[in-house]
Amino acid sequence: MTGSGEDAHPTAGRLTALLIDASTEAISAAGGHSGGVYLRSRTPGLLRLAVLSGLPGPLFRPWWRLHVDRPFPVADAYRLGVQVVLPNATETMRRYPQFAAGLPFQFGSLYVPVVAGSTTYGVLTVLRPAVTDAAEVLSEHDRVVRLAQELGAALRGLEDAHPDQVAWDGEPICLRPPTASTSLGRAGRFAWDPETADITLDEDLHTLLGTPPSEFPGTVEAFAEAVAPTDAHRILATLRDTAAGRPPALPLYLRAEDGALRLLDLWNAYEPPAAPAVRGVVVAPGPGPTADSAADLLPDGVFCVDRLGLVVYANPRAAQLLGRPRAELVGRDLWEAVPWLRRPDFEDHLRAALLTPDPVHFHLVRPSAQESETRPTAQDTGSPLSAQDAGPPPPTQDAGSALSARGAGSRPSGQDAGSPPPAQDAGPPPPTQDPGPPPPTQNAGPPPPTQDPEPAQQSYGGDWLALSVHSGPDRLTCTVRPASRVKDSPEGQETAELSETGMSPLAPLYRPIALAIALTEAVTARQVSAVVMRELLPAFGGRRLAIYLLQERHLYLEWETGFPKGFLAPFEGVDLGTHLPGVETLTTGRPLFFDSMEQLTATYPGIPLDATEGARAFLPLIASGRAVGSCILGFDRPRSFSTEERTVLTALAGLIAHAMEKAQRYESETALARGLQQALLPRRLAAHPQLETTGRYLPGTAGMEVGGDWYDVVESGDGLALVIGDVQGHGVQAAATMGQLRSAVRAFALGDRPPDEVMSSTNHLLIDLDPGLFASCCYIRLDPATGVARAARAGHPPPLLRSPDGRTRVLDLPGGVVLGVAPKARYPVTELRMEPGAILALYTDGLVERPGSDIDEGITALRVALAKAGAPAARPGGRFLAGVADRLTATARHALDRPDDIALLLATRRAAPPPGPH
């Protein structure tokens, strides 16, 4: 994997070292708290986060990869070659609203392209405290620009020595930034040379370990025993991994012989041309034990995590409240140690604490012991810690929103977004006796579970906890205590409502992150609607959703869920002059909110209702002043909408409208491209009594784009020409270019030109057309009577040939460069023979290539599958190849994610029929 942190190749190691150094220096130069480097990948138009310093990688997974055409600052810096300075959240929202919706926190950021000559390699990024004006960070900006220039020059030198190696296709390497605090602990350094097995310790490390140089054996085994006797095997294994180019992402937390904590951090030191050496530091924390002992006696829970999410301290009360023993907390990732914290609202609060200097206060519900064992994982909840495309559970599985419990007795709100919310939507739940936290004791260990004083208050089966997160330069300090009354909240009455679902009343506000990111990946109206259902309904406790799109002054239903069957049918195609809330929200441009069905019928007498109880929100979908449609949200119970909720819903409606408008344009282009492609693909293949052929074409699923793959069988003299090709890119232009090339190849083949002339002439044609695209192609002219074939190849994957006895091999045909690049390119011709019963397979790379895997592995898998296909039927006229083609494409045909389109062409030669009787 090019550029992966797991690659032991010296070039990959040197690339990693350059990126780490640049990121670390940039954070320091700009006064930042975190940052990283985005680097180009082998996937055209895709940037990948290569290094992330100062932030937990899994928590920021949605930002690991970014297309260069997205409206984000990193993409602009890379695509346009400009430096982007965002001093604060206000400027970020003004210039990049989608980016701000994903990270709606008060911080500043710098983005500088990494360029050398005419090549842009990536973007150097720094996140820093917010300032009032960009002029305040000019000096820091200039320093980051110089670092980006130095990195670009270094990457150019690396690329000159190792072409095509400066790319990143793996996950980001997550680093701790240089510590900003002064530690009174002891530390010592060492170096180990794996080739000579020599290990050298500095004087400080000899002192820390209590082994004078004269008494130290000088072996790595003795070193491991001295650092942590019980973990010596673990230290040795980690040293070997580091020597192989796989240093640990986090320091090792170890215990000395006397039980004292020791930290071991390792890294590679590349000093070409010498072999890579291992460097490390051993730290014995200084004042930590004293402070920890004091914190152990506090009545409230206290735990600390570093900037990568590793728990570095937890007092007994925190362990009790979080439901995990201290031994299972310290030294582990927070989400691994406390799985029930894998929830989007908590992660959003944690992002805020990591990116802003202000403390963050919020409430969470702690599940019961049984519930915590079956608590949904990040993949179930749509957390960014899950796979990138994972979403939250469908609305039918959601227990309701924290806001859905607002009672019917609250004062009705006005219709539009400008109406003020009621002064008090609902009171807090009845107070229960709260004996408060236990008094401090002399025993630093956690109290027995039976002494946990906070009673269960919710039918959910758990207890509410009040958390506060205080950000520091190197770690986050979190306090946690039981919360049974509204007054326990650090925010006072703002968190008055506790829901049945266990979600904070502010939980819906994290949804702009998931919705904005998910909408950037949705390209059809159906996909946009599915994203809205998946992200918006659970956030606000909704049970019904309807999305209408405008076509010629009429609204047509695009998506519905939760409404009774057939209820929305009378509203299909409704005119814009109709007196209905779903129409008037679009014509007036104002969102309409109804706290109860009574309020809805009072405003629109006689309107059909699908329920007697509930609440409704009607949102206009307007993109850049153009009407797109309307969105209807339905709730099972009466509820009011706070000013903050109305603002969020209105903003999200704008995002949805822009996504819908983009989807409509995209679908129009896709329909045009698909129609063009279907018209250009062959309806039938040229036939011959001694040759059976069959073809298959599968469009890609990624973005529903149409590609430029094609195949053809053309009469050429007394033989047949077998052709397969692949035009770069997707969309209408790729399909149109494919049609031009297919027509040209057919014309040249019908003239019975030799294969090399067909390739050269097609190459000249593509260069003259100058579409800005290149194409690969394989052309084989076969004489079915003799089995003699003459083949030429232009940058295309090699064909496969299955012999009648089942042996299958790759035809390693010498070929030229792809078409459309070099006017004087030559395409050598190779002659081969095809026996009766043999099968020839031509294919495009979409059948054998997958992101993250080597194409040779895919070709090998296809060769094995073809070998197992069996021999052609002996009966004349049998259609054997159709089944073989179906089997070879079965996996791809049923794949949910097909990133590229696929073309396959098979041919088998039949034996000559016996001569008839005279």
KADAGI-V54597 format. One record per backbone hydrogen bond with DSSP energy under -0.5 kcal/mol. NH is the residue of the N-H (numbers start at 0). CO is the residue of the C=O. Records with the same first field share a line. If there is no record, write none. Layout:
# KADAGI-V54597
NH->CO ; CO
This chain:
# KADAGI-V54597
3->0
6->3
12->8
13->9
14->10
15->11
16->12
17->13
18->14
19->15
20->16
21->17
22->18
23->19
24->20
25->21
26->22
27->23
28->24
29->25
30->27
31->26
32->126
33->126
34->52
35->124
36->50
37->122
38->47
39->120
40->45
43->41
45->42
46->65
47->38
48->63
49->36 ; 47
50->36
51->172
52->34
53->174
59->55 ; 56
60->57
62->59
63->60
65->46
67->44
69->66
71->69
75->71
76->72
77->73
78->74
79->75
80->76
81->75
83->81 ; 110
84->82
85->83 ; 108
86->84
91->87
92->88
93->89
94->90
95->91
99->95
100->96
101->97
102->98
104->102
106->104
107->127
108->85
109->125
110->83
111->123
113->121
114->112
115->118
118->115
120->113 ; 118
121->113
122->37
123->111
124->35 ; 122
125->109
126->33
127->107
128->30
130->86
135->132
136->133
137->134
140->136
141->137
142->138
143->139
144->140
145->141
146->142
147->143
148->144
149->145
150->146
151->147
152->148
153->149
154->150
155->151
156->152
157->153
158->154
159->155
160->156
161->157
164->161
166->164
167->39
168->1
172->49
173->171
174->51
182->180
185->283
187->281
189->279
190->199
191->277
192->197
193->191
196->192
197->192
198->217
199->190
201->188
205->201
206->202
207->203
208->204
209->205
210->205
214->211
215->211 ; 212
216->214
222->218
223->219
224->220
225->221
226->222
227->223
230->227
231->228
234->230
235->231
236->232
237->233
238->234
239->235
240->236
241->237
242->238
243->239
244->241
245->240
251->263
253->251 ; 261
255->259
258->255
261->253
262->282
263->251
264->280
266->278
268->276
269->267
270->268
273->270
276->268
277->191
278->266
279->189
280->264
281->187
282->262
283->185
284->282
288->285
290->286
291->287
292->288
293->289
294->290
295->291
296->292 ; 293
297->294
300->479
302->477
303->312
304->475
305->309
306->473
308->305
310->331
311->303 ; 309
312->303
314->301
318->314
319->315
320->316
321->317
322->318
323->318
327->324
328->325
329->325
330->310
331->328
333->308
336->332
337->333
340->337
341->338
342->340
346->342
347->343
348->344
349->345
350->346
351->347
352->348
353->349
354->350
355->351
359->468
361->466
363->464
364->501
365->462
366->364
371->367
372->368
373->369 ; 370
380->376
381->377 ; 390
382->377
385->382
389->386
392->379
396->393
397->394
403->400
405->402
409->406
416->590
418->415
434->432
443->441
450->447
451->448
456->461
457->461
460->457
462->365
464->363
465->480
466->361 ; 464
467->478
468->359
469->467 ; 476
470->468
471->474
475->304
476->469
477->302 ; 475
478->467
479->300
480->465
482->463
487->484
488->485
491->488
493->490
494->491
495->492
498->502
501->498
504->496
506->503
508->505
509->506
510->507
511->508
512->509
513->509
514->510
515->511
516->512
517->513
518->514
519->515
520->516 ; 517
521->517
527->523
528->524
529->525
530->526
531->527
532->528
533->529
534->530
535->531
536->531
537->532
538->534
539->535
540->536
541->536
542->633
543->633
544->560
545->631
546->558
547->629
548->555
549->627
550->553
553->550
554->573
555->548
557->546
558->546
560->544
566->563
568->565
570->567
571->568
572->554
573->554 ; 570
575->552
577->574
579->577
582->579
583->579
584->580
585->582
586->582
587->583
588->584
591->617
592->414
593->615
596->613
599->595
600->596
601->597
602->598
603->599
606->603
614->634
615->593
616->632
617->591
618->616 ; 630
620->628
621->619
622->625
623->621
625->622
627->620
628->620
629->547
630->618
631->545
632->616
633->543
634->614
638->594
641->639
645->641
646->642
647->643
648->644
649->645
650->646
651->647
652->648
653->649
654->650
655->651
656->652
657->653
658->654
659->655
660->656
661->657
662->658
663->659
664->660
665->661
666->662
667->663
668->664
669->665
670->666
671->667
672->668
673->669
674->670
675->671
676->672
677->673
678->674
679->675
680->676
681->710
685->712
687->690
690->687
691->907
693->905
695->903
697->901
700->897
701->897
702->700
703->700
704->701
707->726 ; 728
709->724
711->722
713->720
715->718
718->715
719->781
720->713
721->719 ; 779
722->711 ; 720
723->777
724->709
725->775
726->707
727->773
730->705
734->730
735->731
736->732
737->733
738->734
739->735
740->736
741->737
742->738
743->739
744->740
745->741
746->742
747->743
748->744
749->745
750->746
751->748
752->747
757->753
758->754
759->755
760->756
761->757
762->758
763->759
764->760
765->761
766->762
767->763
768->764
769->765
770->765
774->818
775->725
776->793
777->723
778->791
779->721
780->789
781->719 ; 779
782->787
783->781
786->782
788->831
789->780
790->829
791->778
793->776
794->815
799->840
800->808
801->838
802->800 ; 806
805->802
808->800
810->798 ; 808
811->809
812->810
815->792
818->774
820->817
821->817
822->820
824->821
829->790
831->788
833->786
834->832
836->908
837->834
838->801
839->906
840->799
841->904
843->902
846->843
847->844
848->844
852->849
856->853
857->853
858->854
859->855
860->856
861->857
862->858
863->859
864->860
865->861
866->862
867->863
868->865
869->866
877->874
879->877
882->879
883->879
884->880
885->881
886->882
887->883
888->884
889->886
892->888
893->889
894->890 ; 891
897->895
898->896
901->697
903->695
904->841
905->693
906->839
907->691
908->837
909->689
